[in-house]
Every structure is written in C-alpha cells, then in structure tokens.
C-alpha cells in the first residue's frame, strides 16, 4: 500500500496565508496568487533576458521556481518585512527557519520525487542566476502591489512603494529595466485604458 503524502494538501493552504499582514489593503492578497504573479513575471524576465540581452536561461524553470518560491510560508506564515529585516540577527535566524521549513516540505514528498522538489524549493539548490531572476520578479510584484493599492486611494502603501523601489535598485539588470519600462506603466491605468489595445 502506498503511503499518503500531505505535500499537495499543504501547498493548497497557501491561499489562506495573507500577505501584507500589518497593512490595510484595498484588495487582500494571498501567497498563492502572489506566487502565480511572480511565476508570470519570472517567465517574462527570462524571455527578455534571452531574446533581448543574450541570456541563456530556461524560462519554464524560472516560472516553476517562482511558483514554489514562498511555499515555506505554509509552515512559517508570512512574516512582515519590518520584522523579518528588523536587524541582521533576526534576518539571519529567519533564513534558517525558512530552510528548515523548505526541507520539511520536501521530505513530505514520496522519496522518488524529493530531489525534483528540492531543486525547486530549497534555495541553496537553485542556480544563482535563476534565483536572482526570481527574486527580481518577487520584488517587482511587491512594487506592482503598492502601485495598485495607491491607485485605489490607499496612501498607506506610499512608503512601502518607496522602500521597495530602493530594494529594486539592488536587482537592476537589463531585463528588469526593460520590464519596468514596457510593462509596469499599465498598472497605473484604468480597466478602460488597458482595454483600449484590445
């Protein structure tokens, strides 16, 4: 008889974990939908890198890594950034907690699949170039969320937008600059305005 695995059931609970827990949001966002957006942006960044700037990364792998990039939060929850990065000691300890959570999830998978998922979930097993690309997409998606909240009249996100913009500077690359110039301005437009190209 095959042993039951709780891996997929745990991942299904990502939709229950709310992001931005210390902030008032006009539109709540959960980790599952955030992960989907990061996967879409990661895929696009990889394509831009390859087609515009001579890169050689796998867009599909970038999207897959992004899809799983926050799965440890099903165990840890989404710790707010002001707490997570309050000081270097807390940030360092939280990285250790994340690593334990990642390994715990990988160990839930039947053994024959564990290596496949370790290479998607455990950050130290992900190729640095793709890891940086996915992190860039993660930061971009945070920035897009602040734009959406501010456009909806939520001024609480103005400082967050400035802080994330500073973080985004650390992840600048030709593909990030291209994405920001080509795709981001639409997030300041209304539905009628973005539908005008249809």
N, C-alpha and C positions, 0 to 999 in steps of 0.2 A: 504494500500500500504506500502511495506517495505521501510525503509529509506536507502539511499545509504551510504556506508562506503568507505572512502578513505584510509583505513589502508593498504590493499594489494598493491594498486597503489603507495603509499608512499614507501613501502618496496622495490618495484621493482626499485625504483630510487637509491638504494644503489650501483648499478652498475655504476652510474655516479659519485660517490664520490671517488676520487683518494686518495690513501694512500701515505705517504712519500712526502707531497706536497712541502717541501723545498729542496728536494734532487733530483739529476739527477738519473734516473733509466734506466737501460738497458731494463727491462721488466716492464712496468707500472702495478700496482696492484690496484684493486678497492676493496671497502669494501665488496661487495657481494662475490667475490671469496675468499677474506681473511676469511670471516665468514664460508664459506664451509670448508676451510682447518682447521680452529680452531675446527669445529664440528667433523671432522675426527680424529684429534689428541686428542680431549677430549674423544671421544668414546674409542679410543685405551688406553688412560691413565686409564680410568675407568676399562676397561677389565684387564689391567695389575695389577691394584690395587686389584681387586677381585681375580684373578686367581693366582697371584704370591705372594701377600702380605696380604692375609686375609681380604681384604676390603669387604664392603657390600654396594656399591653404584650402582645406576641404569645407565648403560652405555647409554641407549637410552635417558634418561632425560639429562644426561651430554651433549650429542650431540645436543639436542633440545635447551638447554640453550645457548650453544655455537653459534648455528645458529642465535640466536637473540641477542647475547651479544653486538653488536655495532649498533643496529637499531636506537638508539637515534641520531646517526650521520646523519641520513636523515634530521634532523632538525638543528643540531649544526654544521654539517660538521666535517671533521677530523682535529682537532686542532693539530698541530705538537707538539711532546713531549717536545722539548726545550722550547716551550711557555707554554704548559699545566703544566709542572712541574718546571717552572722558579723559583717560590718560593712557600712557603706553602699557602700564601693567595690566589694566583691565582689557585693553585690546589684545594683548598677548595671551592672556588667560582665556579669553573668549575664542580665539583661534584654536586653542587646544580643545575646548568644549565642542566646537564645530567639527573638528577632526574625529573626535570620539563618536559624535552623532553620525557622521558620514560612514564610519566603519561599522557602526551598529546597524545602519540601514543596509549596507552591502551584505552583511552577514545574515540578513533576513532572506536573501535570495537563495534559491537552491544552489548548491555548491558549483554545479557545472556552469552557472551564469555569473558567478561572483566576480570573476576577472573582467568580464564585459562591463559590469556596472561600476566596478572600482575605477575603471578608466574614464567614466563619465562623472562620477560623484566625488571621489576623493581628490581634493585639489592638488595634492602633491604628485598625483599620477597623470595630470593633464599637461599636455605640451605647453610650455610657457607662452609661445606665440598665440595659441588659441585661447589660453587662459586670460591673457591681456585683452584680446579682442572681445571676449565675452564680458569681462569686467568693464570695458569701454561701453558696451551695449547696455549693461546694467546701470551705469551712471547716466547715460543718455536717457534711459527710460525714467529714471528718477527726475531728471530735468524736465522731461515731457509732462510728467505728472504735475510738477509745480506750475508749468505753463497752463495746463488745463484748469487747475484749481484757481489760479489768479484770473484767468479769462472768465470763470464763473463767479468772480467777485470775492473770492476768498483771499483776503490780504494776509492771512496767517502764513501763507506759503511764500511770501516775498523774500524773507530772509533765507528760507530753505533753498530757494532758487539761486540766490547769490552764492550760498555755500557750495551748492552742487556745481555751479558754474566754475568755481575755483578748483574743485576736485577734478572736473572735466579737463581743465588745463593740463593736469598731470597725465592724462590719457590721450593727449593730442597726437594725431597721426594724419597722414594724407586722407585715409579712408574716413576717419572721424570728421575731419574738416569738410570733406565732400558731403557726407551725410547731413551735417549740420546746415550746410548751405542749401542743399537740394530738397531735403525732406522736412526739416524742422519748421520752417516758416508757416507751413499749412496748419500747424497746431494752434496758431493764433487766429484762425479764420472760423467763420460760422459754417454750419452744415450747407447752407445755400451757396456759400463761396467755394467750398471744396467740391461741391457737386457740379459746379459750373463747367468743369472739364469733362464731364461725362458725355 
